[in-house]
Amino acid sequence: MTDPVAGRRGGDRCVVLHPDVRAGGSGRVRSAEARLAEAVGLAQAIALDVVHREVVPLAAPRPATLFGAGAVERLRTVIETLAAESCPSGVASGPGISVVIVDFPLTPVQQRNLERAWSTKVIDRTGLILEIFGDRARTAEGELQVELAALSYQRSRLVRSWTHLERQRGGFGFFGGPGETQLEADRRLITDRIARLKRELEQVRRTRGLHRRARARVPHPVIALVGYTNAGKSTLFNRLTRADVLVRDQLFATLDPTMRGLDLPSGQRAILSDTVGFISDLPHELVEAFQATLEEVIEADIILHVRDSSHPDGEAQKEDVERVLQGLRAGPDAGQPLIEVMNKADLLDADTRTTLANRLSRGDPPGMLVSAQTGDGCQALLDLLDACLGRARVTVEVSLPHAEGANVAWLYEHGEVVARADGAEMVVLRVRLSPLARARLDERLQGRRAAVSVAAGADSD
């Protein structure tokens, strides 16, 4: 894959705008200033030089330009002034403004009209996040997923009246510049490429399924780290597993998933999975493209929701993560235990730490206050994981007709089969299952000639 930010490491100059839409309020807790700061962080994550940032009040979105005519004209003057300031005296052209980032979903028509009005490239929040992901993907799977998301996004932007499609472009084409003429490909070619990528990702999904089945033969519980981007998941992952996953103080430092073995205090072995960070208004193209990766979250025995305890908009970030989990049909609503891990305790004062720790201890299961940076609280977190996994798994006896081979295979994949008896008509399996697997087993066997019961004399570990 071409590096979409190649040649921009010097820091291309950009303007970041956050439209503060007043009509039909969304009820979000996060302030407009905080959302603007996040958009600036996204731009800086790919080395853009933010020379102007602004919250733009908006009574209601305009179909043609999003902003009102007065705001469009005022911003045109701002952009032209900033571009002129970047040009040496007597020189007709200079660095100028490479791109204007609008922290809001733009329609193709709005994007086209704003580019014409401001005489510069314009991208929306989705385009910016896709650009970051294109920069960060390192594995073949990550590159496939990002390309699929980018093409799905681009396909909706192939509008015949877009004159800027004639330009040469590099990377995914969101910023412009010399490179391949990718966006000049017609819709049929993009659709064909999307179909091929989906087939390749389906193979990735099958491969992941094989890996999960291999793990099921020596069944280790899976613990998935989820959380808002830059909450410290990778730092915690490294602390718990003694791994060396890339850690940076920037949004989306981790893109490709990583799994490592985790030794719990009791001696039990678990698998810890580090996943891509979530963010508000995560583009649906990315959620769909990363389905194969996010299956590790869906299948996890326990989810650790890692939060930045020092972030002023922590509650709004929590709601965003919970919204993504609900969309994936994962988390408490799907029967998966979720432990809230408040990270970056080292950035809190003593009184705040005490108050937060007391609140977390009253949860079910209790949450944990930790500092992945210093290691404080991490041993207690391991003890809690050990206890939760030991309590959670239950041993059941399942009786299935021989014709239910698919469900027999499912039990081997999702549980630990500790005994098996093959009768004339039925197969009786003694299986240890997580609560999530037990709930899904009951769903699978509804209306079938099968029986499930708690195994006599079985303990719960």
N, C-alpha and C positions, 0 to 999 in steps of 0.2 A: 504494500500500500504506500502511496506517496505521502510523505509527511505534510499535512495540510498547513503547517505553520513554518515550513522551511523558508528560510530567507527573511523571517520576521523576528528573529531573536534579538535584533537591536531594539525592538519595542516600537512597532508601528503605532502612530497616534490615533486615538479613538475617542469618541464621545459616548457616554452611557446615559440613557434616559429611562426613567421609570414613570410610566403613566399612572397617576393616582386616580383611578376611576371612582367617582363618588356615587354614580347611579347604581341602584340595585346592589348595595354593599354585600360583599361575600361573607362578612362576619369573621374574617380572619383576625387573629390576635396580632399578627406581625404588623409593625408600622411601615409606612411608605419609606421612611428613611432607612429602616433595617433592610427592606427589600432592595433598595438602591445600593446599599453597601454590599449586599450579597452579589448583585449583578456586577458591581465593580470587581469583587473578588473573582468572579468567573472570568472576566476579561483579563485580569492580571494573571490568572492561572495559565494562560497561553502567551504570556510575555507581551501583552498589549500595554501601551503607555496611555493611561486614561488622563486626558488633558482637560476634560470637562465632564462633570456629573451633575445631574439635575432631576429632581422630582417635578413632574409636569402635571399640575391639577387638570382633571378631565371630567367634565360634567357627564358626558356620555360619549362612547366611541363613535367616530364618524366613519361611515362605510368606505369613503374614498381614501381618506388619509389618516384615520384614527384620531389625530389631533384636529382641533379647529383651525380655520384658515389663519387666524391671528397668531396662534402658537407656531404653525408651520413657518410663517414668514419670519417671526422673531428668531426661531431656531436656525433658519437659513442664515440670518445675519450673524448669529453666534458662530456657526460653523465656518462661514467665510472669513470672519475676523480671526479665528484660531488658525485657519489655513494660511492666511496672509502673514500672521506672526511667525510662522515656521519657515517662511521664505527669506533668504538673504536679500539685502537691499539690491535692487536692480535685477534680480533674477526672477524670471517669469514663473518658474515652477519650483516647488520644494517638496518636503515630506507631506505637507497638507494634512488632511484627515483621511485615514485609510478606510475607516468604517464607522458608522453610527449604529450602536447597539440599542435596540428598543426592548426593554424588559417586559414584553407583552407578546402574545401570539398575534402575528400580523397575517392578514390574508394576502394572497399574491398581488391583488390589485393595490392594497395599501402599501405594500413593499415597493412595488413598481412606481407608484405616484410619489412616495417620499424620496426615492432615489432621483427621480426627475427634478423634484423641487429643491433638493439639497446638493445635487450633482456629486454624490458620493455613494459608496456601497452602503446598504442598510440590511441588517439582519435582525431577527427577533430572538427571543429567549431560546426557542427550540434549536434554531440554527447555531447559536453560540454553544449550547451544551453538546450538540452533535460534533461541532468543531473540536471541542475539548476531548471528547471521547475518541475522535479520530487521531488526535495527537497522542493519547495515552495508551491505546491498544498496542500490546506487544506480542501476544500469542496469536497463532493462526485463528483460533476460535474467536478471540476478541476482535480481530480485524474483520472477520466474516460478519459478526453481529453489528459492528458499527457501520460497515458498508451497507448492510441490509437496511438499517435504520435511516441512513443518509439517503439512500435511493428512494425509499418509501416517502421521505419528506420531499425530495426533489421532484418526484413524479407529480405531486400536487401543484408544483410551481412551474411546470412546463406550459406556460401560457403563450399563445402565438404572438400576442402583442408586446411581449417583453423584448425590447430592442437590445438590452444589455446582454442577452444570451449570445450575441455575436462575439463578445470579447473572449480572448484566450483566458483560461483559468487553470489554477492548480489546486491540489488537494481535493476537497469536496466541492469547491466552487462557491463557498459562502463569502469569501473575501475578495476574489478576483485576483488578477495578476497573471504573469506568464505561466504557461503550463498546458495541460491537456484540455481539449474542447469537450469535456465530459457532458456538460449540460446541453450541448447541441445534439446529442443523441435523441432520437425520437422516442415517444412513449412506448412503442413496441419493444425497442431494444432494452429499455430500462426494465420493462415488465419481464422480459425473458431473463435478464440478469437476476432480478429479484427471485424468480422461480428457481433458478439454479442455486442461489444462495440459500433459499429455504430448504432445498434438498440436501445441501451440504450440512446445514445446521441440524436437520433431522438426523443425519448420520452422527453428528456430535451428541445429540440427545440420546440416540441408541447406545453410543459408546459410554456415556455417563450412566445409563441404565445398567450396562454390563459391569461397570465399576461398582455400582451400588450392590448388584447381586453378588459380586466377589466379596465385598465387605460383609454382606449378610451371612456368608458362610462362616466367617469368623466375626460375628456381629459386634461391632463397636458402635455405641450411640454417637450420633452426629449432633454437634452443637454449632449453630449458625450465628455469626455476629451480624447484626443489622444496625442501621442507624443513619442519621443525617450525615451528609458528607462533612469531613473534617472534624468528626466527633472524637476521633482518636481510636478507631477500630483497629487499624493496623499496628499502632503502638501497643495496644492491649494484646493483640494477636502475638506479636513478637515477645512480649513479656511473659505470656502464659506458655508459649511453645518453644521459646528460645530460638525463634526463627529470625530471618533477616529480610522480611518483606519491606519494600520501599516505604519510607515514612517521610512526609513533607508537610509543612504547615500551609497547605493550600487545598482548594476544593478539588475533589476527584483525583487525589494522588494515587489511589488504587482503583484500577479498572478490572484487570483480569483476576478471577477468583483464585484463591490459594487454600489448600487443605493441608493440615499437619496433624500428626499424632499428639495427643495430650494425655499425660499421665496424671491421674487423680490421686488424692492422698490415700485412698483405700487400696491402690494398686490397679484399679480398673483403668482400662485404656479407652479413650474416647477420640473422636476426630473433630477438630475445630476448623470451621470454614470461615474465611474472611471474604466478604462480598463487597460489591460496588456500593458506594454510599448513595442514599436516597436524597432527594431534594424536592422542594415544593414545585408543583406543576411539572413533574418529570414527564418529558415528552412520551406520548403513548407509543410512538415508533420505537423508542428505546425499551420500554417495558415489554413490548411484543418481541423485539429482536433478542433481548436478553433472557427470554423465557427458559432456555436451556440452562443458563447459569443460575437463574433464580429457583430452579427446581431443587437445588440443594437446600434452600430455605424452606420450601414447601414440604420437603421430606425430613426435615430436622426433628430430632427428639426434643430439643430445647432451643429456644431462640433467646439470645442475649441482645436486648435493645440497649446499645451503647449511646449514652447521651452526654453532651458537653454541659456539665453542671455550672460552668461559669458563663454560659452564653445568655445574653439578655432576652433572647427570643426562644429559649429552650422549650417552652410549652407549645408554641406554634410549630416548632420543628418536630416535637413529639407527635402532634396531630398529623403532620405530613407523612411521617413514617407509618403511623397506624393506618392511614388512608391507603398507602401502597400495599401494606400487608393484607388489608381487607380485599383489595383488588386482586391479590394473588391467592386469595382464600387460604391464608396462612395466619398463624397467631392464635390467641385465645379463642376467637370465634370458631376456629377450625379444630379446637381441642389440643392445641400445642401449648405447653407451658412456656410462659414468657417471663424472663427475669430482667428487671430494669437495672442497668448498671450506670450509675452516675459517675462519669469519668472527670478527670482534671481537678480532683479534690485539692491538689496542691495550689490551685489558684484561688481557693476560697479562704476567708478568714475563719478563725476557730469557732465563733458563734454560729456562723452559717453552716459549717461542717456538722456541728452537733445537732442543730435543728433538722438538717436534711437527713442525717443518719437515723435519727429517731423516726422520721416519717417513713423512710424506706423500710425500717424493721417491722412496720405494721402491715406490710403488703402480704399477699398470699399468691405465689411464694414471695418471701421478703426480697426487697431490692438491696443493692450493694453500693456503697460509696467507695470509689477507688481512685488511685492515681496510677495510670499506666506508665507515666513518666518516672515516678519514684518507686513504684511497686507497692505502695501502701494500699492495703485492703485486698490485694490480689490473692493471698493465701486464703483469706476468708471466703473469697469468691469461689476458689477451687473446692473448699470444704462444702459450700452450699450446693455446687453442681453435683458433687459426689452424693450428697444426701438426697437431692431431688431425683437423680437418676435411680438411686436405690429404691426410693419410695414408689417411683412412678411405674416401673415395669411390673406387670402382673402375669402370672402363669395361668393359662387356660387350656382346656381340652376341647378340641374341635373335631367333630365327626362329620365326614364328607363322603358322599357317594364316589365311587371310582371315576365316574364321568366328570367330576368337578376338578379335573386336572389343573385348570387355570388357577383355581383358588388354592389348590395345594402348592403350586409354584409360587403364588403370591405370598403365602405364609413363610415359605423358605426365604423369600427375598426380603420381607419386612419384619421378620421375627427370628428368634433363636429356637429352632426345633430341637427339643431335648429328648423326645421319645416319639416313636412311631409304631403303630400296630396296624397291619393290613388284614382286614377280615374279608369274608366272602362278598359282602356288599359295600362295606364302609371302610374308610381309612380314618383312623383315630390318631390325631397328632397332639402332642403336649408341647405348647409353644409359649415362650416368653415374649410379651409384646409391650410396646410403649402405649400410653393412653391414646395417642393419635392413631396408632396402628389398630388398636382394639376398636376404636370408634369407626374407623374405615372398614374393618372386617365386618362389623355388624351391618353397615350399609351394603356391603357386597353380598351378604348372605340373606338379605331380606327376601322373603317369598321363595326361598330355595329349600330343598330337602337337606337341611344341615342343622347341627346343634352346637352351641358354644356354652361352656360352663367354666366357672373358676375351678381349677384343678384341686382336688382334695389333697389337703396337707401341704399345699404349695405355699412357699413364702413369697413375699412381694419384692424380693431383691433380684 
